Amino acid sequence: MIRFRLGTRGSPLALTQAAMVRAALAAAHGWAEDEIETVVIRTTGDRVQDRPLAEIGGKALWTKELDRALLANEIDACVHSMKDVETVRPAEIAIAAMLPRADVRDRLIGATSIETLPHGATVGTSSPRRRAQLLRHRPDLAIVMLRGNVDTRLAKLASGEVDATLLAAAGLDRLGRDAGHAVPTEAMLPAPAQGAIGIEARADDVQVLAALAAIDDAPTSRCVLAERALLAALKADCHSPVAALAGLAGEMLTLRAELISEDGSAHVEGSGEGIDGTCVGQELAADLLTHAPESVRRLFGG
Ligand SMILES: NCc1[nH]cc(CCC(=O)O)c1CC(=O)O
């Protein structure tokens, strides 16, 4: 008997993440894993591999087709890397749960640290944040576009297409790829929501929402929602050169964030704290925009 249909993208990382959610649901409710059906859905982001993400329709690259299947009742919930989920979501869809967050750091593959990359080295990334952060510290580096799933990027590195690349530790770890050197968050603040797996459901489906609430990791949700509130207040998305990371000390939430110009030549950074993560995120966004140099401010709030 199928009790639950879980929608996911079909990349190896997405399938691994869906399997983690399936295992968590089965354990929480005493279901057999084969009572949870994994439904693979192909997204625009998966289909178009050769162009910068910002060019191919911008928003909702990884979510649109999953949203459609969810609202058409073809699936009960969808698994996402929270990093890839837009801040503005359809009112009929709710973020129901997040699994405990993994390692939030980026890993540098091809060199032991950003400082020790050879002068003028070519670094492949399609992330405007990683590009801007690299150029901020190392304006001599040549940053080139590198897309594709984790293994595709590792293969392009191995074939010498680039000297180095940066990938999220979370994705590498989930796929069992023991590659690269962790970049400390002090040297490179991660993307908002990096390392967090989220599950969305129909906002009015009380049964499914209750089933998913049982696997929610509250500290992860609090931190990621604060990071997303900052991103939303900046009117930014996962293609914006913004980094943010929240942490908890008891009930107190601290949020650090950084906005960088696309070429890395200008930036603003700051932090805020409070109990209500959404307020902390909104206030920090306003504070950063007030203090941002013009070349940074014009990228946000528009
Ligand atoms: N944008 C792609 C993406 N979305 C989520 C992850 C990694 C997993 C995570 O952050 O939870 C990755 C790959 C990467 O940035 O290296």
The ligand as an SDF file (V2000), in Angstrom:
LIG
                    3D

 16 16  0  0  0  0  0  0  0  0999 V2000
   22.5950   25.0470   -6.6710 N   0  0  0  0  0  0  0  0  0  0  0  0
   22.8450   23.6480   -6.6920 C   0  0  0  0  0  0  0  0  0  0  0  0
   22.8350   23.0250   -5.3460 C   0  0  0  0  0  0  0  0  0  0  0  0
   21.7460   23.0910   -4.5510 N   0  0  0  0  0  0  0  0  0  0  0  0
   22.0440   22.4660   -3.3750 C   0  0  0  0  0  0  0  0  0  0  0  0
   23.3440   21.9890   -3.4640 C   0  0  0  0  0  0  0  0  0  0  0  0
   24.0770   21.2640   -2.4220 C   0  0  0  0  0  0  0  0  0  0  0  0
   23.2620   20.7190   -1.2880 C   0  0  0  0  0  0  0  0  0  0  0  0
   22.8670   21.7160   -0.2320 C   0  0  0  0  0  0  0  0  0  0  0  0
   23.3270   22.8730   -0.1840 O   0  0  0  0  0  0  0  0  0  0  0  0
   22.0520   21.2910    0.6180 O   0  0  0  0  0  0  0  0  0  0  0  0
   23.8470   22.3350   -4.7160 C   0  0  0  0  0  0  0  0  0  0  0  0
   25.1860   22.0240   -5.2770 C   0  0  0  0  0  0  0  0  0  0  0  0
   26.2780   22.9470   -4.7960 C   0  0  0  0  0  0  0  0  0  0  0  0
   26.0340   24.1390   -4.5330 O   0  0  0  0  0  0  0  0  0  0  0  0
   27.4180   22.4920   -4.7160 O   0  0  0  0  0  0  0  0  0  0  0  0
  1  2  1  0
  2  3  1  0
  3  4  1  0
  3 12  2  0
  4  5  1  0
  5  6  2  0
  6  7  1  0
  6 12  1  0
  7  8  1  0
  8  9  1  0
  9 10  2  0
  9 11  1  0
 12 13  1  0
 13 14  1  0
 14 15  2  0
 14 16  1  0
M  END
$$$$
